[in-house]
Amino acid sequence: MIKLIKEGRILPTNGPEFDDLNKFSGQLGRELVFEWLEGQYWLHSDLPRERPIGIEIDKELFRHEEYFKKSSLQKELLARAVGVKGPYRPKVLDLTAGMLGDCLLLLSFGCEVWACERHPVIRFLIESALMNAQHPKLKLLHFLPGEASSILEAAPSVDVIYFDPMFEDANEKTSPRKEMRIFRSLVGSDEDAVQIFKKSLDLKLKRLVVKRPRQSACLFRKPSVEYIGKSTRYDVYFSV
Ligand SMILES: C[S@@+](CC[C@H](N)C(=O)[O-])C[C@H]1O[C@@H](n2cnc3c(N)ncnc32)[C@H](O)[C@@H]1O
């Protein structure tokens, strides 16, 4: 079962809206505790001394906004990978929203983003973080809870598909950041990544962008172009 704590009270979680979360918590074999703080839910860590995790949407967007007052978008590999150029801003379908890191960057570039997430815990954190977030760029965001494959079947009208599946990172030399550790312990790895990749490619949109660890192999086949950063690589597939 999950536990929701709000203003010191434990709220009931036996309604159908919590079925997926309760089911997942049962499969995981432990209680998941979410606490309402500063206008949104935060997930307690499984380790006693770690702070809970949550998505600070406004804070992140304002941080990006400040940063891009001083730094050119053209220096951002993600902006180049999705094809931001001059005043042009592609419409992006982010199939793997996760903790919204890349999605909020895309929004701060000025792209309209459709962001999809299937995992019940991550979905819950996103939906709760969106409840009170107010940054003006959020009018460009459409959150799509559910499976990427169903969204792809509806032939979305976007310019770019962005795909960042969970991977086993054999090259990781240091221990992962707290959020990544908790995230991995919940989400595991996305075994259907190649299938989703092929489905995305079949849509023949302007671009498909796949995020990979810098040293990792391509997800399936060689990209048209690669943008290589310190730890990350963006593999870009142009439609042929
Ligand atoms: C590596 S994380 C994405 C991180 C994200 N790009 C960020 O910057 O925070 C992958 C996320 O995509 C979700 N995901 C993977 N495959 C999916 C699919 N087929 N449909 C919907 N969500 C998917 C996972 O549940 C996970 O939350």
Ligand as a Chemical Component Dictionary entry (heavy atoms), coordinates in Angstrom:
data_LIG
# 
_chem_comp.id                   LIG 
_chem_comp.type                 NON-POLYMER 
_chem_comp.pdbx_formal_charge   0 
_chem_comp.three_letter_code    LIG 
# 
loop_
_chem_comp_atom.comp_id 
_chem_comp_atom.atom_id 
_chem_comp_atom.alt_atom_id 
_chem_comp_atom.type_symbol 
_chem_comp_atom.charge 
_chem_comp_atom.model_Cartn_x 
_chem_comp_atom.model_Cartn_y 
_chem_comp_atom.model_Cartn_z 
_chem_comp_atom.pdbx_ordinal 
LIG C1  C1  C 0  15.656 7.805  -18.137 1  
LIG S1  S1  S 1  14.070 8.249  -17.622 2  
LIG C2  C2  C 0  13.787 9.774  -18.439 3  
LIG C3  C3  C 0  14.440 10.921 -17.768 4  
LIG C4  C4  C 0  14.002 12.237 -18.329 5  
LIG N1  N1  N 0  14.441 12.403 -19.699 6  
LIG C5  C5  C 0  14.506 13.368 -17.463 7  
LIG O1  O1  O 0  15.299 14.190 -17.958 8  
LIG O2  O2  O -1 14.100 13.438 -16.283 9  
LIG C6  C6  C 0  12.972 7.213  -18.504 10 
LIG C7  C7  C 0  11.516 7.428  -18.118 11 
LIG O3  O3  O 0  10.711 7.076  -19.225 12 
LIG C8  C8  C 0  9.650  6.264  -18.809 13 
LIG N2  N2  N 0  9.353  5.372  -19.942 14 
LIG C9  C9  C 0  10.208 4.500  -20.516 15 
LIG N3  N3  N 0  9.617  3.838  -21.523 16 
LIG C10 C10 C 0  8.354  4.324  -21.594 17 
LIG C11 C11 C 0  7.258  4.019  -22.433 18 
LIG N4  N4  N 0  7.336  3.068  -23.373 19 
LIG N5  N5  N 0  6.089  4.693  -22.237 20 
LIG C12 C12 C 0  6.008  5.645  -21.279 21 
LIG N6  N6  N 0  7.024  5.968  -20.435 22 
LIG C13 C13 C 0  8.183  5.317  -20.593 23 
LIG C14 C14 C 0  10.188 5.519  -17.598 24 
LIG O4  O4  O 0  9.099  5.098  -16.762 25 
LIG C15 C15 C 0  11.063 6.564  -16.952 26 
LIG O5  O5  O 0  10.342 7.346  -16.038 27 
# 
loop_
_chem_comp_bond.comp_id 
_chem_comp_bond.atom_id_1 
_chem_comp_bond.atom_id_2 
_chem_comp_bond.value_order 
_chem_comp_bond.pdbx_ordinal 
LIG C1  S1  SING 1  
LIG S1  C2  SING 2  
LIG S1  C6  SING 3  
LIG C2  C3  SING 4  
LIG C3  C4  SING 5  
LIG C4  N1  SING 6  
LIG C4  C5  SING 7  
LIG C5  O1  DOUB 8  
LIG C5  O2  SING 9  
LIG C6  C7  SING 10 
LIG C7  O3  SING 11 
LIG C7  C15 SING 12 
LIG O3  C8  SING 13 
LIG C8  N2  SING 14 
LIG C8  C14 SING 15 
LIG N2  C9  SING 16 
LIG N2  C13 SING 17 
LIG C9  N3  DOUB 18 
LIG N3  C10 SING 19 
LIG C10 C11 SING 20 
LIG C10 C13 DOUB 21 
LIG C11 N4  SING 22 
LIG C11 N5  DOUB 23 
LIG N5  C12 SING 24 
LIG C12 N6  DOUB 25 
LIG N6  C13 SING 26 
LIG C14 O4  SING 27 
LIG C14 C15 SING 28 
LIG C15 O5  SING 29 
# 
